[in-house]
């Protein structure tokens, strides 16, 4: 299961007495591209913050198309999916 975490934050919800209780939650995209939310243990906050991805716009230097990426702090490589498809199509012909 691949999930792309985009936010780690504290949700506040009023209970019947009017007191706000906060629970930690992650917001993520599931494998179908649908946005989901899930409650997490407060001890795992930093783990999920390190796995969090950022939405970045990039321009391919070869084809000049603007592409949107989800990148981590440690994985900054951005590969153009259009150029990769063309490369594999040319490679399969030989």
Secondary structure, 3 states (H helix, E strand, C coil): CCCEEEEEEEEEEECCCCCEEEEEEEEEECCCCCEEEEECCHHHHHHHHHHCCEEEEEECCCCCCEEEEEECCCCCCCCCHHHHHHHHHHHHHC
